[in-house]
């Protein structure tokens, strides 16, 4: 499938208004802002994926942060979770710089794309099951467009794992039954009747709750990223 479809998909995602609760929340946050970002013009829309259209490795999160992606318009950009993720990607050689501050900061990803199963910032960082299911069609389409080159996926957290498995099925991969359970370090192979298999890795989410308590350390994150990148055929350092 033509990867030229990704820019079109990204624009369509950014214009979505399918979930009234999420539309109201993201726009209210964009109006009221956080004091530290009073001089910002918030993005306040769904946040599309970020990274090259020929990515071999996909990182799946949960949803944009209210004052991170919802402010900057780019996945994991402008919040502490993103600070941890992009630092690790830089450390292993998959990003051009260790920080992600704004959408025009020059950051590039090497062979990696980042997206999420829910594209709008949700209240309390908790999308409803209905919102997750409504957003799934976007993820299925993104996976279909990435499929010619995509070999490996790292899913951050149990919510993303549960949301992603039906999307992999929808995009043409075969998910084992019973469905594999999420765990940090879990590795599952998804078969495909008409193409290469997909390697799926589980990783604790880069949330402040996990990183501040030491449940997920920088070393643990780097290890998962290096292993996943190697499986995808990407060079790391």
C-alpha atoms as one frame of an Amber mdcrd trajectory, in Angstrom:
protein
   0.000   0.000   0.000   1.259   3.492  -0.818   2.868   5.105   2.236   2.006
   8.483   0.718  -1.340   7.976   2.417   0.057   8.711   5.877   0.118  12.526
   5.567  -3.510  12.407   4.429  -4.387  10.131   7.332  -2.652  12.463   9.780
  -4.673  15.429   8.524  -7.909  13.476   8.795  -7.080  12.407  12.348  -6.350
  16.019  13.341  -9.829  17.018  12.167 -11.757  14.269  13.955 -14.643  15.259
  16.263 -16.195  11.827  16.764 -16.148  11.709  20.596 -18.068  14.618  22.199
 -16.546  14.197  25.682 -12.994  14.250  24.324 -13.692  17.190  22.006 -15.085
  19.211  24.912 -12.203  18.330  27.223  -9.309  18.914  24.826 -10.752  22.274
  23.716 -11.462  23.408  27.279  -7.862  22.592  28.254  -6.646  24.544  25.233
  -8.685  27.575  26.314  -7.882  27.603  30.020  -4.252  26.399  29.670  -1.793
  25.783  32.474  -0.195  28.862  34.024   3.281  27.740  32.971   2.107  27.697
  29.332  -0.050  30.823  29.334   1.813  32.234  26.327   1.257  29.098  24.237
  -1.388  28.642  21.578  -2.487  25.103  22.377  -2.986  22.595  19.560  -6.270
  21.437  21.136  -7.042  18.795  18.488  -6.415  15.082  17.978  -2.671  14.377
  17.797  -1.564  12.302  14.782   1.349   9.883  14.720   4.935  11.094  14.427
   7.805   9.543  12.499   8.775   8.386   9.008   6.275   6.605   6.760   8.694
   3.707   6.196   9.215   2.981   9.898  10.277  -0.531  10.867   9.474  -0.011
  14.549   6.238   1.449  15.941   5.828   2.664  19.527   2.242   2.695  20.801
   1.296   4.777  23.823  -2.096   5.453  25.392  -3.325   8.969  24.541  -1.878
  12.503  24.372  -1.308  14.384  27.621  -3.505  17.412  28.251  -0.570  19.817
  28.500   1.848  17.749  26.407   0.687  16.528  23.012  -2.590  18.427  23.317
  -0.518  21.603  23.689   2.286  20.943  21.195   0.484  18.860  18.567   3.088
  16.079  18.561   3.125  12.719  20.313   4.882  12.672  23.711   6.170  16.219
  23.187   6.266  18.759  25.993   5.676  16.497  29.012   7.736  14.398  31.393
   6.689  11.079  29.892   8.029  12.290  26.566  11.238  13.457  28.242  11.860
   9.881  29.372  10.895   8.262  26.063  12.859  10.550  23.750  15.909  10.477
  26.006  15.916   6.684  25.752  15.391   6.756  21.983  18.320   9.156  21.653
  20.494   7.066  23.963  20.036   3.978  21.771  20.493   5.894  18.506  16.911
   6.068  17.283  16.344   9.834  17.694  18.349  12.865  16.588  18.161  14.634
  19.957  17.285  13.755  23.564  14.517  16.306  24.062  11.096  16.997  22.563
   9.867  20.481  23.383   7.719  21.625  20.473   6.655  20.367  17.060   9.202
  22.531  15.216  12.241  21.701  17.372  13.962  19.682  14.625  13.576  16.268
  16.273  13.848  13.320  13.873  13.222   9.642  14.496  15.264   6.987  12.696
  13.161   4.065  11.498  10.666   4.647  14.318   7.129   6.022  14.393   5.135
   6.869  17.516   1.352   6.777  17.736  -1.429   5.907  20.173  -4.735   4.036
  20.132  -6.553   7.200  21.305  -5.607  10.474  19.617  -7.328  12.990  21.924
  -6.271  13.938  25.443  -8.831  12.341  27.805  -9.929  13.567  31.240  -7.797
  11.975  33.993  -5.798  10.225  31.238  -8.599   7.635  31.003 -10.435   7.159
  27.701 -13.648   5.182  27.944 -13.915   1.800  26.203 -16.314   3.405  23.701
 -13.805   6.168  22.915 -11.043   3.602  22.513 -13.182   1.574  20.126 -14.254
   4.643  18.127 -10.622   5.622  17.603  -9.537   2.133  16.538 -10.249   2.679
  12.853  -7.489   5.312  12.737  -4.965   2.877  14.196  -6.019   0.107  11.825
  -5.499   2.412   8.859  -2.132   3.576  10.159  -1.008  -0.025  10.590  -2.175
  -0.857   7.079  -0.131   2.025   5.659   2.951   1.068   7.682   2.653  -2.634
   6.932   5.093  -2.805   3.991   8.028  -1.921   6.278   6.736  -2.456   9.830
   8.353  -5.412  11.612   8.144  -4.638  15.325   5.822  -2.829  17.749   6.516
  -1.748  21.331   3.319  -1.181  23.307   3.583   1.045  26.382   1.203  -0.135
  29.082  -1.705  -2.515  29.482  -4.339  -0.129  28.099  -2.434   0.284  24.836
  -1.873  -3.472  24.655  -5.566  -4.263  25.022  -6.533  -1.534  22.579  -3.962
  -2.552  19.985  -4.622  -6.285  19.695  -7.944  -5.898  17.812  -6.295  -3.275
  15.583  -3.563  -5.727  14.578  -6.271  -8.193  13.627  -8.065  -5.497  11.647
  -4.865  -4.665   9.767  -4.309  -8.281   8.718  -2.088  -9.896  11.345  -3.108
 -12.982  13.315  -3.280 -12.521  17.086  -2.825 -15.786  19.037  -5.708 -17.200
  21.038  -6.133 -16.920  23.905  -5.047 -13.316  23.556  -1.581 -12.753  24.999
  -1.506 -10.937  28.329   0.410  -7.715  28.828   3.650  -7.804  30.792   6.827
  -5.781  30.763   9.214  -7.665  28.509   6.465  -9.771  26.948   7.202 -10.780
  23.367   4.601 -12.167  20.985   4.803 -13.038  17.299   1.823 -12.083  15.163
   1.623 -14.105  11.977   0.459 -12.812   8.623  -0.927 -14.948   5.798   0.412
 -12.626   3.112   3.593 -11.097   4.491   6.246 -11.050   7.218   5.389 -11.678
  10.852   5.159  -8.821  13.333   7.036  -8.917  16.651   5.117  -7.371  19.549
   6.846  -6.241  22.754   5.280  -5.089  26.001   6.823  -2.292  28.083   5.605
  -0.468  31.172   4.265   2.952  30.226   6.605   5.934  30.579   4.134   7.629
  32.937   5.421   9.644  35.880   3.825   7.099  38.206   6.036   4.376  36.742
   9.229   6.360  36.236   9.164   8.229  39.573   8.623   5.026  41.554  11.282
   3.086  39.672   8.825   0.575  38.256  10.256   1.563  34.877  13.872   2.683
  34.897  15.781   4.257  31.987  17.822   1.054  31.752  14.695  -1.092  31.456
  13.305   1.151  28.725  16.561   1.189  26.781  16.756  -2.594  26.956  13.283
  -3.032  25.462  13.980  -0.465  22.742  17.317  -2.052  21.800  15.814  -5.538
  21.643  12.818  -4.364  19.620  14.977  -2.315  17.261  17.270  -5.278  16.673
  14.276  -7.455  15.852  13.133  -4.760  13.408  16.544  -4.673  11.712  17.468
  -1.234  13.017  20.935  -0.285  14.226  21.347   0.896  17.799  24.243   2.032
  19.944
